Amino acid sequence: MKYFIILLVGFNLINCNTTNVSPPREPVVVKDTLFCKDAEIHLTELSCEIAKPTKKGLSFEEFCKQTQDSGIFINPKCLSSIASCDQNLIDQCTNSR
């Protein structure tokens, strides 16, 4: 009888450890695509080269949304408030270089 109880308790301990494992969490991806249009307007007002359409004819807003949706964060909120077209400022916003 003792062996039966020990086996039952041991089985429950082993079983409990595997059932309480939670699935891994996916990383939170920040997407502020709502600022893509504002960034385009601001960069166009500053006459920044980056605001011009791409070779495939995508506007900055479309390019921004597609880039953000593919998981590359370009920080349009920051781009919508830079003071000039200085490449260093753009790089600071987009975390490039």
C-alpha positions, 0 to 999 in steps of 0.5 A: 500500500505504501508503494502504491501511494508513493507511486501515485504521488510521484506520478502526480508530481511528474504530471504537474510539472509538464501541465503547468508549462506556459507557451513562450510569449511573442515579443511586443512589436511597436508599430506607430504607422498612424504617424506615417502620413504626418512624417511624409507631410513634415519631411515634404515640407522640409524638402527631404530626399527621403520623402520622395516616392520610391523607384516603384512609385510608393509614397513615403506613407505607403513605404513607411506602412509596408516597412513597419508591417514587415517588422522594421521599425523606422519611427515615423513619430520621430521623423514627423518632428525632426528639425531638418533633413540632416542625415544624422537626425534621420539616422537617430530616429530610425536607429540606423548606422 
